């Protein structure tokens, strides 16, 4: 629906589709997602000029959206210590333990404008099969003696889009350096060690992401190298960077 509509509207008009539940969701590759009531599920259409800072670094959009999801919770006064984090390239995590959601970005270049469809979904209310944001809030209240209120999917979708708008404005003005300090504050990879290519591959350390949003790793005795997320998956369970 949104894919058909996005070329029919004036460029300055925003467009978002929100689902209460999802039965034919699309993930990376051939992954299919089923999302019940209680999740925040949305597809957002954006236009990005090709020659802008972000237009020259389109892969960064997924990182901005992931950061916006996390900040939609952690920028609320009192909720700053809810342990919601980003995992490169496009996942939302509880600490570095469990996935709560993800981001999928598709872009089409028409003349000098990128038409970008951003799908994001994250678990707000469902304790099964993994964990949800309101579970984290309940856990925090119990451990810290607080009385933070549970959050709702519609509130967090609205906050995510609002935060994303601010992050895009900052990126367009200042480039990656305008947002990376916030991204690193919430990501799960600082100082983590991985093996490259296979379980017996060389050891490397994650050092950050480059100016185009690709993961950077440093193998001892060698230069820092970038790993492209569209050709690799980062498997935290096996602690590997694995080429597909």
C-alpha positions in Angstrom: 0.0 0.0 0.0 2.6 2.5 1.0 4.8 1.5 -1.9 2.1 2.5 -4.3 1.2 5.7 -2.5 4.6 7.1 -2.0 5.0 8.4 -5.6 1.5 9.9 -5.7 1.9 12.4 -2.8 3.6 15.8 -2.8 7.3 15.5 -1.8 6.8 17.6 1.3 4.0 15.4 2.7 4.9 12.7 5.2 3.5 9.2 4.9 3.4 6.4 7.5 1.6 3.1 7.7 0.9 1.6 11.1 -0.2 -2.0 11.8 -1.8 -3.3 15.0 -0.5 -6.8 14.2 1.6 -8.3 11.3 1.1 -11.6 9.6 3.3 -11.2 6.5 6.2 -9.1 7.8 9.5 -9.1 5.9 12.9 -9.3 7.5 16.5 -9.4 6.1 17.0 -11.9 3.3 14.1 -14.3 3.2 13.2 -13.9 6.9 9.4 -13.7 7.7 8.1 -12.0 10.8 4.8 -12.6 12.6 4.1 -9.8 15.1 1.1 -10.0 17.5 -0.9 -7.2 19.0 1.3 -5.3 21.5 4.2 -4.6 19.1 5.0 -1.2 17.6 4.9 -1.8 13.8 5.3 0.8 11.2 6.6 1.6 7.7 7.7 5.2 7.1 8.3 6.9 3.8 11.1 9.5 3.6 12.6 11.5 0.7 16.4 12.2 0.9 18.2 14.4 -1.6 21.0 12.4 -3.2 23.6 15.1 -2.8 22.9 15.7 0.9 25.0 14.4 3.7 22.6 11.5 4.3 22.0 11.0 0.6 25.7 10.3 0.2 25.6 7.8 3.1 22.2 6.0 2.7 23.3 2.9 4.8 23.4 5.2 7.8 19.6 5.5 7.8 19.1 2.1 9.5 21.4 3.2 12.3 19.5 6.5 12.8 16.2 4.6 13.0 17.6 2.0 15.5 19.0 4.9 17.6 15.6 6.7 17.3 13.8 3.6 18.7 16.1 3.4 21.7 15.9 7.1 22.3 12.1 7.0 22.1 12.3 5.3 25.4 15.5 6.4 27.0 15.0 10.1 26.3 11.8 10.1 28.5 12.7 11.7 31.9 13.1 8.8 34.4 13.5 6.2 31.7 17.2 7.0 30.9 18.5 3.7 32.5 16.1 1.3 30.8 18.6 -1.1 29.2 17.5 -0.8 25.6 20.3 -0.8 23.1 21.2 -1.0 19.4 23.0 -3.8 17.7 24.7 -3.3 14.3 23.4 -3.2 11.7 19.7 -3.1 12.4 18.5 -4.7 15.7 17.0 -3.4 18.9 18.3 -5.3 22.0 17.8 -5.7 25.7 21.4 -5.2 26.9 23.4 -7.7 24.7 21.1 -10.5 25.7 17.8 -10.5 23.7 16.4 -9.0 20.6 13.3 -6.9 20.9 12.9 -5.6 17.4 14.6 -4.5 14.2 14.7 -2.1 11.3 14.6 -2.8 7.5 15.3 -0.1 5.0 14.6 -0.1 1.2 15.6 2.8 -1.0 14.8 3.7 -4.6 16.7 6.5 -6.5 14.4 8.6 -8.7 16.4 11.2 -10.6 18.3 13.0 -7.7 16.0 11.9 -4.8 16.1 8.7 -2.7 12.6 7.4 -1.8 13.2 5.4 1.4 10.8 3.0 3.0 11.7 2.3 6.6 10.1 -0.6 8.3 10.6 -0.9 12.1 9.0 -3.1 14.7 9.7 -3.7 18.3 8.0 -5.6 21.2 6.3 -3.3 23.7 3.9 -5.5 25.6 4.5 -9.2 25.0 6.6 -11.2 27.5 6.7 -14.2 25.2 8.5 -15.6 23.3 11.4 -13.3 24.5 11.0 -10.1 26.4 9.4 -6.7 25.8 10.0 -3.1 26.7 7.4 -3.0 29.5 9.2 -6.1 31.0 12.3 -4.0 31.2 10.4 -1.2 32.9 8.9 -3.6 35.4 12.3 -5.1 36.1 13.8 -1.6 36.6 10.9 -0.6 38.9 11.5 -3.7 41.1 15.2 -3.3 41.3 15.3 0.5 41.8 12.1 1.0 43.8 10.6 3.2 41.1 7.1 3.5 39.7 7.6 4.2 36.0 4.5 3.7 33.9 4.2 1.1 31.2 4.5 2.5 27.6 2.2 2.0 24.6 3.1 1.1 21.0 1.4 4.2 19.6 3.2 6.5 21.9 6.6 4.9 21.0 5.9 5.0 17.3 5.2 8.7 17.6 8.3 9.3 19.7 10.5 7.3 17.3 9.4 9.3 14.3 9.9 12.6 16.2 13.4 11.6 17.4 14.2 10.3 13.9 13.3 13.7 12.4 15.7 15.4 14.8 18.5 12.9 14.1 18.2 13.4 10.3 18.3 17.1 10.7 21.5 16.8 12.8 23.1 14.4 10.3 22.3 16.6 7.4 23.9 19.5 9.1 26.9 17.8 10.7 27.3 14.4 9.1 28.2 11.2 11.0 30.0 13.0 13.8 26.8 14.7 14.8 25.2 11.4 15.8 27.9 8.9 16.5 28.5 9.8 20.1 24.8 9.1 20.8 24.9 5.9 18.8 28.0 4.5 20.6 26.4 5.4 24.0 23.7 2.8 23.3 25.3 0.2 21.1 26.3 -3.3 22.4 29.7 -3.8 20.7 32.2 -1.5 22.4 35.5 -3.4 22.9 33.9 -6.7 21.8 36.2 -9.3 20.2 35.1 -11.4 17.2 36.5 -13.9 14.8 36.5 -13.1 11.1 35.0 -15.4 8.4 34.9 -18.6 10.4 35.1 -20.1 13.9 38.8 -20.6 13.3 39.4 -17.3 11.6 41.6 -14.5 12.9 40.7 -12.5 16.0 39.7 -8.9 15.6 38.2 -6.2 17.7 35.2 -4.0 16.9 36.3 -0.3 16.9 33.2 1.5 15.5 31.4 2.3 12.3 32.9 4.2 9.4 31.5 7.4 7.7 29.2 5.2 5.6 27.7 3.2 8.4 29.8 0.0 7.9 31.2 -1.9 10.8 34.9 -1.4 11.4 37.1 -4.1 12.9 40.8 -4.2 13.8 42.9 -7.3 13.4 46.2 -7.2 15.3 49.0 -6.1 13.1 46.7 -5.0 10.3 44.8 -1.9 9.3 41.2 -1.2 10.4 38.8 -2.8 7.9 35.1 -2.1 7.2 32.6 -4.9 6.9 29.5 -4.3 4.8 26.2 -5.2 6.4 24.5 -6.1 3.1 27.0 -8.9 2.6 27.6 -10.0 6.2 25.6 -10.9 9.3 26.9 -10.4 12.8 26.1 -13.4 14.9 26.5 -12.5 18.6 25.7 -16.1 19.7 28.8 -17.4 18.0 30.7 -14.1 18.3 31.5 -14.1 14.5 31.3 -11.9 11.5 30.2 -14.3 8.9 30.1 -13.6 5.1 26.8 -14.9 3.6 
